[in-house]
Amino acid sequence: MIKITRVPSTPRRRQAASALLALGAMLSAGACSVANSGPEAPGGGAAANTVRIVLPEEPPTLEPCDASLTATGRVTRANITEALTERDPSTGKLQPALATEWKQDSPTEWTFTLRPGVKFHDGTAFDAKAAAFSIDRTVGSTIDCNVDGYVFGGIELTATAVDDTTLKVKTAKADPILPLRLSFVEIVPTTTNKTGKVREPVGTGPYKIAKWDTGRSLRLERFAGYWGKAPEFAAAEYVWRAEGSIRAAMVKSDEADVAIGLAPEDGAGDAAVQYPNNETSYLRIDATKAPLNDIRVRQAINYAIDRNGLVASVFAGLGKPAGQLVPEGVTGHSTAIQAWPFDMAQAKKLVAEAKADGVPTDTPIKIIGRNGIYPKAAEAMEVVQNALIEAGLKVEIEMLDVNAWLEYLLRPFPKNLGPTLLQAQHGNQAGDAAFTMGQIYGSKGAQSSYGTPELDDLIGKAEQASGEERQTAFAAALEHQNKQVVRDAVLAHMTGILALSPKVTYQPNAATNDEMRLADMHPAG
Amino acid sequence: MLTFLRRRITSSAIPLVVVILGVFGLARLTGDPANLYLPLSATPEMRAEFAARHGFDQPLYVQFVDYLAQVVRLDFGESLRTAEPAAEAVLRAFPATLQLAGATMILATLGAIVVGSWAAYRPNSAADRIASFTSTTAASMPDFWFAIMGVLVFAVALGWLPTSGTVGAPAWVLPVLTLLIRPFGVLVQVVRGAMVSALSAPYIKVARSKGAGEVRVVFGHALRNAAPPALTVAGDLTVGLVNGAVVVETIFGWPGIGKLMITSILQRDFAVLQAAVLVTAITIFALNIVIDACYALLDSRVRQGVTT
């Protein structure tokens, strides 16, 4: 049964008012946020003594123990917080920072002498207790510090304050590069939360946080009590735009002074500055599956790729053909390894030989690519695919987003997977081959699909060596990999682009992506 | 009217439950957050500790029960990415989107009423053809291209507007224009079609014969009868915008809910994603009820409650 209920009609004006009220309510519900969002310097014209920087993304936090994360580290490191030691990105040498000197007392014991007279932004004094607390918070806590996994990887150590300026660090096993590892531990006062991450840390750096308008902008201001030379810019204003062409446009329209993470097609024009960005592109060959389990096929892949052509045409000249994942300036780099020469005839010959010996070279090989891993990532894989097909292999491409791609990069790898070439890129921020070799080439490395006992042995010995011996040992391991294992096809040392306004001078370096020092930026003229 | 509203609210509850279940399950299909939040070199022990700390080692149903218990207490958990409460991130982003969507739809609707009515007043005239051409072009304009071109022309070349950001009225121009252009094009066509029918109806002739002025005929009589279909389409378009104007938010650095949701998906930030989807879903259900109420106010046949 249907019942119709008559509702008294509403006067027309009330109807219109109701409709407008609905729209108005929707609008006013959010009216406060954007209107009250406060200053956002770029666009409005910043103060003369403020450097305006536009980043590709907002820092998730400024947590010092996550400073090995690019998005966090490039704001936090050496600007807000500092470590005991710091690595010169151009020479690779370790230099004093909050520690003035250090010595190895025994294979497992180190003593650090700390800089006196240093203050935190909150006015408290920096001392050995703060250093010990910071090391313990980063390495020994349960807050998932990125630095712990990236730099220490399960290494056990104990830091003890002997007096205000003397710190003892003991490791469970000998660690010849402990001072280098500690260059990643940002020092915070003992009042810092040890059971949770902090978004706005207190440090000893030349800048302190003035205001973080989450989602919109971050302002740092010069710390008057800084122990070192005062930086020239009184303040830094960060904003973030995901689109590269917008970042470039902001510099061109004088809304920003520095824009980072640009691609050639973003149109920075005369404002563009190129720099080696510490990343090396490569293909990881899964040598456990036919036909890639035959070294001749792996060599053929290396011979078939025209790296000079790839860099010139696809990467627009931004990069340098490479033969190893450890670039110059990093301990362990081998000067004996050059980029594989392009020799298609040799590649075809090796594939034919393998085929004649019963290697199933017609098995489809899948290139697992990652969209956006570097500019023109898909085009680069198409160039590789064509070259390998010409060499006599069957190759398909599957481009994935970062989440799906990570499933292939990290152990445990997906099951029932055929032969694959994984498009990857590696950056060694730390400056020592130990941060490359074990995880990428070790038989059980987190990112390794294949290794050999001989290579494991070479890596293990190199990790225990120090000084010149360490350099030689890692170089030998790399050379062995390149000749005897051929686990990958290294493509190029990549080049980054940033845009710089004529108002600012700044010389980017290999560390710029991960650590952008405001003190290295100067007003032009 | 109250019966009408009660019925609409009740019928929205089931889809809301489906949304809660769906977003929880689908989010977890995207993979292990440890791969993103721990460094590539992290040991298996570190990954296991991470999973245990955040409850990801529990069976899915246990995680879901925990999540429901939290939602009941209006606790959406903490962001894995930013270490802040998920609700805080959502409630900060959502107003920015609502504000942008509201401004866009008010301007698009008012503009479409004027242009659509102008075109319908004399069908097949030059004005009608210009309006049709313009609205078709606007409705088919790729927003990404329009936004980038707008920045290059008005910000970089002419320097009249900022490239992006949220501060000051000029910063609103390009985002609103980019968002507005397609709804405007669609709405002009809908208003024009409805107004052509309305203006040829007998009651319009009666109104004119009684000496009513043309403005009153068009906007007082015809528009009222042409409004329901336009309101329906405008409602759908508004819902689409409230869901997040991802392209505009990304290009112009607008800190809205669409960008937050995309980042949460890409970063497997489950707590923020769940909170964002839930708040958006509730808002869309509420918005639909408001639109239905407006529709009922405009059309007595709708507000005459029908019950069995």
Interface residues (C-beta under 8 A of the other chain):
Chain A: M1 I2 K3 I4 T5 R6 V7 S9 T10 R12 Q15 S18 A19 A22 L23 A25 M26 L27 A29 G30 A31 C32 S33 V34 A35 S37 G38 P39 E40 P42 G43 G44 P60 T61 E63 S68 T142 D144 N146 D148 G149 Y150 G153 G154 G196 K197 V198 R199 T214 G215 R216 V239 W240 R241 A242 E243 S245 I246 A249 M250 K252 S253 E255 D401 V402 N403 A404 L406 E407 L409 L410 R411 F435 G438 Q439 A446 Q447
Chain B: M1 T3 T30 G31 N35 L36 Y37 L38 P39 L40 S41 A42 T43 P44 E45 M46 E49 F50 R53 R81 T82 A83 E84 R92 A93 F94 P95 A96 T97 L98 Q99 L100 A101 G102 A103 M105 I106 T109 I148 V151 L152 A155 V156 G159 P162 T163 S164 G165 T166 V167 G168 A171 R224 L231 T238 T250 I251 F252 G253 P255 K259 L266 R268 L287 V290 I291 A293 C294 L297 L298 S300 R303 Q304 G305 V306 T307 T308
